[in-house]
Amino acid sequence: LLIQENTFNLDNIKAVKEGMYAVNHGSQGTARRFFQDFPIKVAGKTGTAQESMVRPDHSLYAGYAPYDSPEVSAVVVIPFSGTNSTTPVFKEILTYYYKLNEDTTSEQYENILQ
């Protein structure tokens, strides 16, 4: 996607990015429990799409990392999976992409990038 100069108001872009960061790292973020100890700053948005009152909801997550200098993004959709089942999948994508494990610290992550 090519964004030309003056296509979007930069204040609006900043607000969206900060909101996506807060989803994962804010005190009331819907995905904070998945990323509170993650060594990478992640921006994302959780979502739920309802199809009917009888079937389970579809779960969605769109995100990117690292927050300050994005190099990977993904959208995860799992039909009929209920609420917030896609956030752990996105986290696993990042874990695989950055070759992390559960014990990787922020300092070790910085060394991976160098």
MARMI-975179 format. One line per field, with one value per atom (N, C-alpha, C): residue number from 1; atom name; x, y, z. Coordinates in Angstrom, 2 decimals. Example, Ala and Ser with C-alpha at 12.3 -4.5 7.8 and 13.67 -1.06 7.14 Angstrom:
i	[1 / 1 / 1 / 2 / 2 / 2]
at	[N / CA / C / N / CA / C]
c1	[13.19 / 12.30 / 13.20 / 12.85 / 13.67 / 12.90]
c2	[-5.69 / -4.50 / -3.30 / -2.25 / -1.06 / 0.03]
c3	[7.80 / 7.80 / 7.80 / 7.08 / 7.14 / 7.87]
***
This chain:
i	[1 / 1 / 1 / 2 / 2 / 2 / 3 / 3 / 3 / 4 / 4 / 4 / 5 / 5 / 5 / 6 / 6 / 6 / 7 / 7 / 7 / 8 / 8 / 8 / 9 / 9 / 9 / 10 / 10 / 10 / 11 / 11 / 11 / 12 / 12 / 12 / 13 / 13 / 13 / 14 / 14 / 14 / 15 / 15 / 15 / 16 / 16 / 16 / 17 / 17 / 17 / 18 / 18 / 18 / 19 / 19 / 19 / 20 / 20 / 20 / 21 / 21 / 21 / 22 / 22 / 22 / 23 / 23 / 23 / 24 / 24 / 24 / 25 / 25 / 25 / 26 / 26 / 26 / 27 / 27 / 27 / 28 / 28 / 28 / 29 / 29 / 29 / 30 / 30 / 30 / 31 / 31 / 31 / 32 / 32 / 32 / 33 / 33 / 33 / 34 / 34 / 34 / 35 / 35 / 35 / 36 / 36 / 36 / 37 / 37 / 37 / 38 / 38 / 38 / 39 / 39 / 39 / 40 / 40 / 40 / 41 / 41 / 41 / 42 / 42 / 42 / 43 / 43 / 43 / 44 / 44 / 44 / 45 / 45 / 45 / 46 / 46 / 46 / 47 / 47 / 47 / 48 / 48 / 48 / 49 / 49 / 49 / 50 / 50 / 50 / 51 / 51 / 51 / 52 / 52 / 52 / 53 / 53 / 53 / 54 / 54 / 54 / 55 / 55 / 55 / 56 / 56 / 56 / 57 / 57 / 57 / 58 / 58 / 58 / 59 / 59 / 59 / 60 / 60 / 60 / 61 / 61 / 61 / 62 / 62 / 62 / 63 / 63 / 63 / 64 / 64 / 64 / 65 / 65 / 65 / 66 / 66 / 66 / 67 / 67 / 67 / 68 / 68 / 68 / 69 / 69 / 69 / 70 / 70 / 70 / 71 / 71 / 71 / 72 / 72 / 72 / 73 / 73 / 73 / 74 / 74 / 74 / 75 / 75 / 75 / 76 / 76 / 76 / 77 / 77 / 77 / 78 / 78 / 78 / 79 / 79 / 79 / 80 / 80 / 80 / 81 / 81 / 81 / 82 / 82 / 82 / 83 / 83 / 83 / 84 / 84 / 84 / 85 / 85 / 85 / 86 / 86 / 86 / 87 / 87 / 87 / 88 / 88 / 88 / 89 / 89 / 89 / 90 / 90 / 90 / 91 / 91 / 91 / 92 / 92 / 92 / 93 / 93 / 93 / 94 / 94 / 94 / 95 / 95 / 95 / 96 / 96 / 96 / 97 / 97 / 97 / 98 / 98 / 98 / 99 / 99 / 99 / 100 / 100 / 100 / 101 / 101 / 101 / 102 / 102 / 102 / 103 / 103 / 103 / 104 / 104 / 104 / 105 / 105 / 105 / 106 / 106 / 106 / 107 / 107 / 107 / 108 / 108 / 108 / 109 / 109 / 109 / 110 / 110 / 110 / 111 / 111 / 111 / 112 / 112 / 112 / 113 / 113 / 113 / 114 / 114 / 114]
at	[N / CA / C / N / CA / C / N / CA / C / N / CA / C / N / CA / C / N / CA / C / N / CA / C / N / CA / C / N / CA / C / N / CA / C / N / CA / C / N / CA / C / N / CA / C / N / CA / C / N / CA / C / N / CA / C / N / CA / C / N / CA / C / N / CA / C / N / CA / C / N / CA / C / N / CA / C / N / CA / C / N / CA / C / N / CA / C / N / CA / C / N / CA / C / N / CA / C / N / CA / C / N / CA / C / N / CA / C / N / CA / C / N / CA / C / N / CA / C / N / CA / C / N / CA / C / N / CA / C / N / CA / C / N / CA / C / N / CA / C / N / CA / C / N / CA / C / N / CA / C / N / CA / C / N / CA / C / N / CA / C / N / CA / C / N / CA / C / N / CA / C / N / CA / C / N / CA / C / N / CA / C / N / CA / C / N / CA / C / N / CA / C / N / CA / C / N / CA / C / N / CA / C / N / CA / C / N / CA / C / N / CA / C / N / CA / C / N / CA / C / N / CA / C / N / CA / C / N / CA / C / N / CA / C / N / CA / C / N / CA / C / N / CA / C / N / CA / C / N / CA / C / N / CA / C / N / CA / C / N / CA / C / N / CA / C / N / CA / C / N / CA / C / N / CA / C / N / CA / C / N / CA / C / N / CA / C / N / CA / C / N / CA / C / N / CA / C / N / CA / C / N / CA / C / N / CA / C / N / CA / C / N / CA / C / N / CA / C / N / CA / C / N / CA / C / N / CA / C / N / CA / C / N / CA / C / N / CA / C / N / CA / C / N / CA / C / N / CA / C / N / CA / C / N / CA / C / N / CA / C / N / CA / C / N / CA / C / N / CA / C / N / CA / C / N / CA / C / N / CA / C / N / CA / C / N / CA / C / N / CA / C / N / CA / C / N / CA / C]
c1	[0.85 / 0.00 / 0.89 / 0.73 / 1.51 / 0.66 / 1.13 / 0.43 / 1.14 / 0.44 / 1.03 / 0.97 / 1.87 / 1.90 / 0.56 / 0.08 / -1.17 / -2.42 / -2.28 / -3.43 / -4.25 / -3.55 / -4.20 / -3.66 / -4.50 / -4.07 / -3.12 / -1.92 / -0.91 / -1.34 / -2.15 / -2.67 / -3.58 / -4.36 / -5.24 / -4.43 / -3.39 / -2.53 / -1.86 / -1.38 / -0.75 / -1.74 / -2.97 / -3.99 / -4.30 / -4.39 / -4.66 / -3.50 / -2.26 / -1.10 / -1.03 / -1.28 / -1.24 / -2.35 / -3.51 / -4.60 / -4.28 / -3.65 / -3.25 / -2.18 / -1.31 / -0.31 / -1.00 / -1.97 / -2.67 / -3.46 / -3.91 / -4.63 / -3.75 / -2.45 / -1.53 / -0.78 / -0.60 / 0.25 / -0.43 / -1.64 / -2.36 / -2.99 / -3.30 / -3.84 / -5.21 / -5.93 / -7.23 / -7.28 / -6.13 / -6.08 / -6.65 / -7.39 / -8.05 / -7.07 / -5.83 / -4.82 / -3.64 / -3.76 / -2.62 / -2.10 / -2.97 / -2.52 / -1.62 / -1.71 / -0.87 / 0.50 / 0.59 / 1.82 / 2.48 / 1.97 / 2.51 / 3.98 / 4.42 / 5.82 / 6.55 / 5.95 / 6.57 / 7.71 / 8.86 / 10.02 / 9.96 / 8.91 / 8.78 / 7.54 / 7.64 / 6.48 / 5.62 / 4.37 / 3.46 / 2.25 / 1.80 / 0.56 / -0.45 / -1.71 / -2.70 / -4.11 / -5.04 / -6.45 / -7.16 / -7.88 / -8.71 / -10.06 / -10.76 / -12.09 / -12.92 / -14.22 / -15.18 / -16.25 / -16.55 / -17.62 / -18.71 / -19.93 / -21.05 / -21.75 / -22.09 / -22.81 / -24.26 / -24.45 / -25.82 / -25.85 / -27.03 / -27.19 / -26.99 / -26.93 / -26.85 / -25.42 / -24.62 / -23.25 / -22.26 / -21.10 / -20.07 / -19.57 / -19.05 / -18.51 / -17.21 / -16.87 / -15.58 / -14.61 / -13.38 / -12.37 / -11.36 / -10.95 / -9.99 / -8.91 / -7.72 / -6.64 / -5.77 / -5.50 / -4.60 / -3.52 / -2.26 / -1.20 / 0.10 / 1.05 / 2.39 / 3.41 / 4.67 / 5.77 / 7.07 / 8.05 / 7.96 / 7.16 / 6.59 / 5.75 / 6.49 / 7.71 / 8.45 / 8.99 / 9.21 / 9.80 / 9.29 / 8.05 / 7.41 / 8.18 / 8.28 / 8.88 / 8.04 / 7.05 / 6.17 / 4.74 / 3.79 / 2.39 / 1.60 / 0.47 / -0.38 / -1.80 / -2.71 / -4.11 / -4.49 / -5.07 / -5.47 / -7.00 / -7.64 / -9.09 / -9.38 / -10.14 / -10.55 / -12.07 / -12.71 / -14.18 / -14.72 / -15.81 / -16.56 / -15.71 / -14.75 / -13.83 / -14.10 / -15.03 / -15.32 / -14.43 / -14.48 / -13.79 / -12.32 / -11.47 / -10.04 / -9.23 / -9.60 / -8.82 / -7.68 / -7.69 / -6.68 / -5.44 / -5.54 / -4.38 / -3.23 / -3.48 / -2.37 / -1.73 / -2.50 / -1.94 / -1.00 / -1.41 / -0.54 / 0.76 / 0.64 / 1.82 / 2.75 / 2.19 / 3.01 / 3.70 / 3.03 / 3.65 / 4.88 / 4.74 / 5.88 / 6.98 / 6.60 / 7.58 / 8.39 / 7.73 / 8.42 / 9.28 / 8.72 / 9.41 / 10.72 / 10.64 / 11.81 / 12.64 / 12.28 / 13.01 / 13.11 / 12.01 / 11.94 / 11.46 / 11.58 / 10.93 / 10.35 / 9.71 / 9.02 / 9.97 / 11.24 / 12.19 / 13.02 / 12.77 / 13.55 / 13.25 / 14.31 / 14.15 / 14.25 / 13.88 / 13.99 / 15.43 / 16.38 / 17.80 / 18.25 / 17.83 / 18.18 / 17.57 / 16.34 / 15.68 / 16.48 / 16.96 / 17.74 / 18.99 / 19.59 / 20.75 / 20.39 / 19.18 / 18.71 / 18.62 / 18.18 / 18.00 / 19.32 / 20.38 / 21.66 / 22.40]
c2	[-1.17 / 0.00 / 1.22 / 2.06 / 3.29 / 4.44 / 5.11 / 6.26 / 7.51 / 8.30 / 9.53 / 10.61 / 11.56 / 12.66 / 13.38 / 13.73 / 14.45 / 13.62 / 12.31 / 11.47 / 11.31 / 11.13 / 10.98 / 12.04 / 12.46 / 13.39 / 12.64 / 13.16 / 12.48 / 12.32 / 13.24 / 13.10 / 11.88 / 11.62 / 10.45 / 9.16 / 9.14 / 7.96 / 7.70 / 8.75 / 8.62 / 8.06 / 8.54 / 8.07 / 6.59 / 6.16 / 4.75 / 3.88 / 4.30 / 3.52 / 3.42 / 4.53 / 4.51 / 3.63 / 3.65 / 2.80 / 1.32 / 1.00 / -0.39 / -0.84 / 0.06 / -0.27 / -0.55 / 0.29 / 0.15 / -1.15 / -1.68 / -2.96 / -4.05 / -3.99 / -5.02 / -4.64 / -3.36 / -2.95 / -2.01 / -1.58 / -0.68 / -1.42 / -0.70 / -1.32 / -1.95 / -1.53 / -2.11 / -2.74 / -2.97 / -3.54 / -4.94 / -5.23 / -6.52 / -7.67 / -7.36 / -8.42 / -8.31 / -7.50 / -7.24 / -8.50 / -9.44 / -10.65 / -11.51 / -11.36 / -12.13 / -11.48 / -10.16 / -9.46 / -8.73 / -8.90 / -8.16 / -8.48 / -9.70 / -10.07 / -10.37 / -10.03 / -10.30 / -9.32 / -9.77 / -8.89 / -7.89 / -7.93 / -7.03 / -6.17 / -4.88 / -4.01 / -4.30 / -4.65 / -5.08 / -4.14 / -3.85 / -3.09 / -4.02 / -3.92 / -4.79 / -4.41 / -5.12 / -4.89 / -6.23 / -6.49 / -7.68 / -7.37 / -8.42 / -8.20 / -9.46 / -9.26 / -10.35 / -10.02 / -10.97 / -10.81 / -11.83 / -11.35 / -12.23 / -12.57 / -13.83 / -14.28 / -14.59 / -15.18 / -15.52 / -15.66 / -15.77 / -15.96 / -17.42 / -18.31 / -19.74 / -20.27 / -19.73 / -20.22 / -19.34 / -19.90 / -19.09 / -17.95 / -16.92 / -15.76 / -16.12 / -15.30 / -15.39 / -14.48 / -14.93 / -14.16 / -13.60 / -12.33 / -11.67 / -10.97 / -10.92 / -10.13 / -9.62 / -8.33 / -7.73 / -7.00 / -7.20 / -6.55 / -6.46 / -5.75 / -5.61 / -5.46 / -5.70 / -5.59 / -5.35 / -4.81 / -4.06 / -2.76 / -2.30 / -1.11 / 0.09 / 0.33 / 1.53 / 1.47 / 0.28 / 0.12 / -1.19 / -1.20 / -2.44 / -3.16 / -4.48 / -5.30 / -6.53 / -6.81 / -7.95 / -7.58 / -8.00 / -7.80 / -9.03 / -9.23 / -10.37 / -10.10 / -10.76 / -10.77 / -12.23 / -12.54 / -13.90 / -13.90 / -14.80 / -14.97 / -16.45 / -16.74 / -18.12 / -18.14 / -18.70 / -18.74 / -19.60 / -19.14 / -19.89 / -20.32 / -19.50 / -19.88 / -19.16 / -18.25 / -17.52 / -16.30 / -15.68 / -14.42 / -14.61 / -13.79 / -13.66 / -14.95 / -15.81 / -17.02 / -16.78 / -15.65 / -15.38 / -14.69 / -14.00 / -13.30 / -14.25 / -15.40 / -16.33 / -16.83 / -16.95 / -17.39 / -16.32 / -15.05 / -13.96 / -13.94 / -14.16 / -14.20 / -15.34 / -16.48 / -17.61 / -17.28 / -16.54 / -16.10 / -15.26 / -14.31 / -13.46 / -14.27 / -15.19 / -16.04 / -16.82 / -17.36 / -18.11 / -17.18 / -16.06 / -15.12 / -14.61 / -14.26 / -13.71 / -14.79 / -16.05 / -17.17 / -17.01 / -16.69 / -16.49 / -17.77 / -17.78 / -18.80 / -18.10 / -18.83 / -18.22 / -17.48 / -17.83 / -17.23 / -16.10 / -15.73 / -14.68 / -13.35 / -12.64 / -11.34 / -10.23 / -9.02 / -7.86 / -7.65 / -7.85 / -7.67 / -8.70 / -9.92 / -10.95 / -10.64 / -10.11 / -9.73 / -8.65 / -7.67 / -6.59 / -7.17 / -8.18 / -8.83 / -9.59 / -10.16 / -10.86 / -9.90 / -8.68 / -7.70 / -7.17 / -7.26 / -6.68 / -7.57]
c3	[0.00 / 0.00 / 0.00 / -0.96 / -1.05 / -0.54 / 0.48 / 1.03 / 0.54 / -0.22 / -0.74 / 0.33 / 0.22 / 1.16 / 1.18 / 2.36 / 2.58 / 2.27 / 2.09 / 1.85 / 3.14 / 4.27 / 5.56 / 6.51 / 7.41 / 8.45 / 9.38 / 9.56 / 10.38 / 11.84 / 12.35 / 13.71 / 13.82 / 12.77 / 12.77 / 12.72 / 11.90 / 11.82 / 13.17 / 13.80 / 15.12 / 16.14 / 16.12 / 17.06 / 16.85 / 15.60 / 15.31 / 15.80 / 15.51 / 15.94 / 17.46 / 18.14 / 19.61 / 20.17 / 19.53 / 19.96 / 19.77 / 18.64 / 18.38 / 19.36 / 19.77 / 20.79 / 22.13 / 22.47 / 23.75 / 23.84 / 22.72 / 22.72 / 23.34 / 23.09 / 23.56 / 24.83 / 25.08 / 26.19 / 27.18 / 26.88 / 27.77 / 28.94 / 30.00 / 31.21 / 30.98 / 29.94 / 29.66 / 28.26 / 27.66 / 26.31 / 26.25 / 25.20 / 25.08 / 24.83 / 24.42 / 24.19 / 25.14 / 26.16 / 27.06 / 27.74 / 28.06 / 28.75 / 27.87 / 26.56 / 25.65 / 25.44 / 25.60 / 25.26 / 26.44 / 27.65 / 28.78 / 29.06 / 28.80 / 29.02 / 27.72 / 26.61 / 25.31 / 25.08 / 24.57 / 24.46 / 23.31 / 22.52 / 21.37 / 21.58 / 21.26 / 21.30 / 20.07 / 20.31 / 19.26 / 19.20 / 17.99 / 17.80 / 17.14 / 17.54 / 16.93 / 17.30 / 16.70 / 16.96 / 16.98 / 18.06 / 18.14 / 17.52 / 17.13 / 16.58 / 16.64 / 16.62 / 16.61 / 15.58 / 14.73 / 13.75 / 14.03 / 14.16 / 14.42 / 13.11 / 12.97 / 11.78 / 12.11 / 13.27 / 13.68 / 15.19 / 15.71 / 17.15 / 17.54 / 16.56 / 16.82 / 16.77 / 15.86 / 15.67 / 16.44 / 16.80 / 17.48 / 16.59 / 17.23 / 16.51 / 15.78 / 14.80 / 14.12 / 14.89 / 15.08 / 15.78 / 14.78 / 14.99 / 14.10 / 14.91 / 14.36 / 14.94 / 13.80 / 13.80 / 12.82 / 13.60 / 13.23 / 13.98 / 13.23 / 13.85 / 13.28 / 14.39 / 14.04 / 15.00 / 14.25 / 14.91 / 16.16 / 15.97 / 17.03 / 17.00 / 16.41 / 16.85 / 16.45 / 15.03 / 14.52 / 13.19 / 12.57 / 12.09 / 11.64 / 10.54 / 10.70 / 9.65 / 9.34 / 10.18 / 9.92 / 10.33 / 9.52 / 9.87 / 9.43 / 10.07 / 9.72 / 10.17 / 9.51 / 9.91 / 10.10 / 11.25 / 11.56 / 11.70 / 10.99 / 11.07 / 11.30 / 12.34 / 12.60 / 12.71 / 11.69 / 11.71 / 12.86 / 13.42 / 14.44 / 15.63 / 15.99 / 17.07 / 18.38 / 18.39 / 19.61 / 19.75 / 20.90 / 21.14 / 21.44 / 20.82 / 21.12 / 20.97 / 20.06 / 19.83 / 18.84 / 18.15 / 17.12 / 17.66 / 18.78 / 19.33 / 19.66 / 20.28 / 20.52 / 19.23 / 18.16 / 16.88 / 16.34 / 16.43 / 15.99 / 16.81 / 18.11 / 18.97 / 18.54 / 18.20 / 17.72 / 16.40 / 15.53 / 14.27 / 14.58 / 15.50 / 15.87 / 16.54 / 17.40 / 18.08 / 17.06 / 16.07 / 15.01 / 14.16 / 13.74 / 12.87 / 13.50 / 14.78 / 15.48 / 16.18 / 16.00 / 16.61 / 18.13 / 18.74 / 20.19 / 20.86 / 22.16 / 22.97 / 24.19 / 25.05 / 26.19 / 27.13 / 27.12 / 28.05 / 27.44 / 26.18 / 25.54 / 26.21 / 26.61 / 27.25 / 26.20 / 26.60 / 25.71 / 25.27 / 26.19 / 25.86 / 24.81 / 24.97 / 23.98 / 22.62 / 22.65 / 21.40 / 20.68 / 21.41 / 20.80 / 20.12 / 20.72 / 20.12 / 18.84 / 18.80 / 17.60 / 16.41 / 16.66 / 15.59 / 15.04 / 15.82 / 15.39 / 14.43]
***
